[in-house]
Amino acid sequence: MTFALQTELFFHRKLLETLRQPVWLVTGLTTPLLYLALFAPLLRSLAGGPAFPPGHVLDVFVPGVLVLIAFGAGMGAGWPVIWELDSGVIERLRVTPASRLALLLGTVLRDAAMFAVPGVVVIAIAAIFGFHAHWGGLAVLLVLLALLTAACSATSSALGLNLKQIGSLAAVVTGVQLPLTLLSGILLPLSLGPAWLRVLGHLNPMYYAVQASRSLAAGSVLTGTVGVGFLVTGAAAALAVWWGTRSYQRAMALSLAGTVTAVEIMTSAGPAHVVAEKPAGRPRFLVVLTHGAGGTPDTPDVLAVRDAARGLGAVTALVTQPYRVRGGRAPGSAARQDAAWAEIVAALNDSGLPLVQGGRSNGARVACRTARQAGAAGVIAMAFPLHPPGQPGKSRDAELRAAGTRVLVLNGDRDPFGIPEPDDATHVVVLPGETHALSKNPAAIGEAVARWLGTISGIGSRPRSVSGQVPPR
Amino acid sequence: MTDTPATAAVQVTGLRKTFHVKGAPVAALTGIDLAVAPGEIFGLLGPNGAGKTTTLRILTTLLPADAGEAIVAGADVRREPALVRRRIGYVGQLGGADVNATGRENLLLAGRLYGLSATGAGRRCAELLGVFGLGDGGLADRAVRTYSGGQRRRLEVALGIMHRPGVLFLDEPTTGLDPQNRANLWDQLRELRDSGATVFLTTHYLDEADQLSDRVAIVDHGRVIALGTPDELKRRYSADTISVTPDPGAPEAAPVLARELADVPYVDSADVEDGAIRLTVTDTTRAMAAVFGVLAARGIPTRAASVARPSLDDVFLRETGRSLRDKGEATATPETAEVAA
């Protein structure tokens, strides 16, 4: 009873997560529809050939595409697992009485259920273009492929929990994807190939799902092929669920204690507080961020930039400037503020990493004014206050232009202090619906920053995703 | 050391843990012993890598120990992990709020997982949203990813106590918080203690261990090197020091003066460092009067004088020969009272 309730709670949680990101459906559909539109026509000339199963090209091809969808729907599970590992969600849930199996099944059942959406859409579209739909067989087919999705989802979760790093997971998933799909006859029937290829195919569990799918799509439900397909897929799912549950029992985030340090740096304007965070691997660059005039460096926009930089392997530092440590609300003399900032950055960058500095509002101005002297590779200016309060006639665009390096501006379209012009900086992003606070959609800020950081030489970007398999977050 | 409480909330004996990093064994815990009384705030203080998080992870059933015993909230961590999980709350270093869900959804899920009914979880959720100041302006129904760092941390603590646990574990709870949010969290943890819960936290902040914790265990290299109330520890390991800098034009050289001042009543020892005379004293007020009396009688002008109270860092320094403060932290203001010369 408790187990059923826990499974339902986790399923509901995961389902909500998906439904809040409807764009996932679009990406989930693109790949199969492109296959249908661009690949199926190539098969037409092969149809009726010696080794090609009889029937309409789509009758052979659509079941394979459905298997491909199931594979993709399940294999995407590992990415969010790693995010949840890194953000401590899994660790927290592991200390509750929740069953580890229920924890895994929440994702597995969600994926199995969500597979049906692109599955049905593809069937419907294919039916319009001549696919012969045998409805009874297709119903059983969807059940079989939901089981395959479950097997892939549990496998992907287990991979994520054990590999713990996006890059490694991407490498493994892309590494197995091609051989698994080619050797299962998804795109072209294996009967076209030589004997050794067919032998290899028989070692691939997905081959049996594809064979059963073709049989079911043709309307033959009670065949040995279908029975074997269910048996093999079911066994794979059971094995994967066992592995996934076991992995949840031991799951532990990779980035451990000791990566976050809080330090005090003495400057000519008094002590500054800094929370610095080092990545697990070798740091690639340094990102130093700060607050607005009367604020703290933990606002959603600053944290979004921090998270984006962290994801790219940066050492990050959130700075509370000396005047704020003293309790002051106004930064006072700009010269004094800039001098203190230079001292903070110099103290933080003793290993000479490429530097990106930034801040919001008044902090954005400091970052611009000191960029040249600090030798910054880039500046991230959030909610840059273009006009002084109440003086729309006066512009501070000169500060942006004088930065002497690449500048990314992120301003809300409802910022009462103005929005910099596109040519005031290297790249100006205007966020719809946001005010000076930039608090509504930090995810958009994170994405813009990650993309922009990737364009700075010496920083670049790591592979974070595999196309078509990563639900956007 | 300190007496072991009769029925401890946490009782740890001989806890050991070794990790294997690229095949090489790395000892994380080399024998941790400690006991936490019910209803106290217990701080585990130590530098990064001392074994604080590993200890906490073993006590919260996240990690198996290689050897030793740990009884938490009356249950054995190794033999009854499920029972331990039901009785404790945990706020990890990584946070652990689901950022895609709203604050309310996070709390409700936590409540249901601990067996609260839907209405029971709803009531408790509303209560905690009020206590932690998360109930205003629709914040509870916004995705956690839009929260500030302080708001997120408050939610995470609320998540940890949704089911009213007897023992709450927190791993570096105030790292990354600004001073104001930090003070708020301290107050909330004190209230929790006052309502009868036991609070077990790790920290690498000296002031957090000193001011927030009722008792402190200082750990280094995977073992407890000192255990007691902050005052006990400071008294046991370190005395107050008076520092006097004679004017360069003074008739007597500092080393000569230091030898004389060492004989003054209530002064334990004296040494010279960078032109300043450092005196360790047994009674600060009386020693100060006596020392300034001697200086005045000799007509020796002083440029500066100060009194320093010992800190937990002195305790650490005394035990390990190293400072707890990181390089950047070394400039932190010591507890120094400037005295006009």
Interface residues (C-beta under 8 A of the other chain):
Chain A: T2 L5 Q6 L9 R13 L16 E17 R20 E84 D86 S87 G88 V89 E91 R92 L93 R94 V95 T96 P97 A98 M252 A253 S255 L256 A257 G258 V260 T261 A262 V263 E264 I265 M266 P271 H273 V274 V275 T296 P297 D298 T299 P300 L303 A304 L318 T320 V325 A347 S439 K440 N441 P442 A443 R473
Chain B: N48 G49 K52 T53 R57 T60 T61 L62 L63 A82 R85 R86 I88 G89 Y90 V91 G92 Q93 L94 G95 G96 A97 D98 V99 N100 A101 E105 L109 A110 R112 L113 Y114 G115 R145 T146 Y147 S148 G149 G150 L159 D171 E172 T175 G176 L177 D178 P179 Q180 N181 H204 Y205 D326 K327 G328 E329 T331 A332 T333
